[in-house]
Every structure is written in C-alpha cells, then in structure tokens.
C-alpha cells in the first residue's frame, strides 16, 4: 500500500483536528438520526460521555428504582465514563503516532496491519477502513433490572437480540456496538453483572466512531444464532412480535425517505434472508409490509418503548414515524428545510466574516481547493447520489457560515450548510462547481487536477467517481495532462 492511497490522510486530520466540547443537543441529534456518534477524537469521546450521563439521568427520572438499583445505575454510568476517558487518551496517542508515520512515509504494512516506527499499529481492512484496538480499558459493573418484566416476556426480547446483534463468548451473551443507545437497550434485557470494555476506534469520513463491547456475566447463552432466528420466525407465525421487535433493533433497515412518504416495509439484514421472509436482496429479508406491521412492532415493545423513547433510539423514532401521523408530519416539515434555512431561522441572517476569510493565499492556491468569491473551499468527492463533487468551507461560527453562504448566493450559486461535529460546513454541489469552472480557468484547472489525482491514486470508489465526472464533462480534459509527473 503506497503513501498516496491515504485520502486517507484526510481521515486522520478529521480524527485529530481540535474540537470544542459537544452539546447535549448535538449529541442527541446524531443519535436520533444516525444511531452512532462520529467526529474528532476530542469531540466523540466527550459526546459519548454526555450521552451516558443523559441516558442515565432520564432512566433514573422515569423508572421506579430502589436505592440499591439507583446506586447500581449510577455506578454503571461512572464506570462507562471512566473507561471512555481512558480510551480517549490511548486512542489519541495511537492515532497521532500512526498519522505522523503516514505523513512521513515511515510506516510499514504487514498483512492487514499498518505499523508506525514506534510499534503502534492499526488494522487496515479492504479499501482502507482503519481500526485501532484499545487495550486494557475494561471494568466489571452491575446494571439494575429497570423494566421489571416477567421472565417469559423478557426472554422474548432476549431472543430477538440473539437473532441479530448479540453474540456469545465463554457461554455468555455479548454485544459489540458503535451505537450508544444500543448499550442501554441491550443491557436492559441482560441486567446484572456486566463486563465492559472499549474495544476499538474506527476512522470514518466524519472522524472516528467508538466500539463498545459488553458481556452479560449473569446470563448463560441459551440459543445458537440459527436457533434464535428460527424461533423468531416461529413466534411471528403465531402472532407474537416481541422477538421480531428486538431483532429489528439489531438488524432492521431504517430507510428514512421510504417511511416518511408512507412506504411501510419491515426489512432485516440477514445472511440467509429466505429464513425470515421474502428475499429483498442477497443479505436482506422483507419480513412484513404495511402500517399494521409497524403498529404491531410498537405494541410489542410495551414498557421497553419507554426506554427507547428517552434514549433517542433512531430505530424507535423510525417506528414512531410509521405509526404516528402528527409526529411524521412534523418530522417531514423539518426534513424539507435545507440546513441553511434552518440555520437562518435559528440565528438570523446578519453574520459577518472577517476580511481575512475572503483573502487569497499569497503563496497560491493550495492543492485540492478552489477559491470562490475570495473563500477558500476544499474539494471533496462524496458517494451520495451516485457520486458527486463538492466544494466545502468549514467554520465554527454560525454567523460566519451564514455570511459565507450569502457571499456565494450573491454569485448566483445555491450553497447549503450542514453540521459536522462542532463545525458548520458551507458547501456547493457539482452543478455549481461546473458553472464556476466554465467561466473561471483557475477553478477549472484546480478541479481538473483534483479529479485526475483521484482517478489515478484514489480509492476504487473515488477513482470510479472521478473518472465518471471527467468523462461526462470534457471541459476538464485539457488540464489533466499537467497532473502527470514530470520526466526526470
């Protein structure tokens, strides 16, 4: 693997960039929309801690707990927070060491591992999905029985988890998840002594995500994976949806556009989809259709749904969208608004940008960027909508983001603003970039060189997107020859 294969480097930069402390609103927004928390190391670990604190407080406020159960709950919270702090220090040190090795070109690759000179290493799997392990950040604690369900009912929920995300280690139930709400949702059905450790950190295009491993020491694993799946199907045929409900929490496919517009499909990821229902594709089963199916899932949740509601589970929100017309209408109204419009409603339109924000760099345009209306914007290939090219500008200040967008709009462009951790990202899409490239030779040249570089040295998906754009838009072809290295 050569040095140029790291876009690679951008992931490290996103993971290690400075970040202001997260707010509880930001954390809950990510969890309720995506299920996971992603961002810079210095944002995502504190975000997990905020979530753990929030979820624990809401559980204590909502459920009737004895003093001993409250003590167990808060000890569980404090233990998780301590583990996250320890893992944050280790993750940042290891990522910093590997990043330096990648930038300096001093790393080596052996099998599926990449090593820095000091011995720090990470997994590199497939087309660059790096993952570092966290070592020794473990603890044993106890989680209380908050739902107070009859054993027979509890086992139905346990069965669905076993049919999906739950595994087995040393005869005990285990789960490995990057979704903070799942930690609480699963351990609620496997209460008692819990052995937990922060297992790993994965680099993503948004920074990093954290993977937490939990083992229920108070329970024996009763079912194999195949047995659990078969039992879920048997119960469903008899009209019992509780096992399917927790199987959905584990492996259910949440497709937001479909549910927002009345397409009610309960589909679940499965290696053998025929065992669950109709085959939607190679690894997905279509289990049920229609609004009634989601109403049965919601009814099957019972008091468990109270926990999922307070924990902001995106899977639970998906079910509510299917079964609550008023909730769906409000959600659709919010979803239709562009990020820039939401920001303007929240902060007003009078943002100001310091003069230096619009000044051109004296040493010339940096590689992989364009200057639009005096604003330096980074080029970025994305995999959405079949593959497209964006130009992005990052700022931590909402007023500056709005002023930047206003400057771009004054040129006849259609910018948008989205949140990424503590940053506001002002971006313009491919259509606007093409419009600019047609009338500005410097922008045309910068875009052409960026696409040529990605077509040559990017990941397989980046090469595919870059080549498609170059082929579709010949105006860039006259500049791509200059990207070839000069002869010695």
Beta strands, then each sheet from edge to edge (+ up, - down):
strand 1: 108-110
strand 2: 113-115
strand 3: 121-125
strand 4: 129-133
strand 5: 138-143
strand 6: 167-169
strand 7: 172-177
strand 8: 192-204
strand 9: 207-216
strand 10: 265-269
strand 11: 278-281
strand 12: 284-289
strand 13: 369-372
strand 14: 375-382
strand 15: 388-395
strand 16: 416-420
strand 17: 423-428
sheet 1: 1+ 2- 3+ 4- 8+ 5-
sheet 2: 1+ 2- 3+ 4- 8+ 9- 7+ 6-
sheet 3: 10+ 12- 11+
sheet 4: 13+ 14- 15+ 17- 16+
end
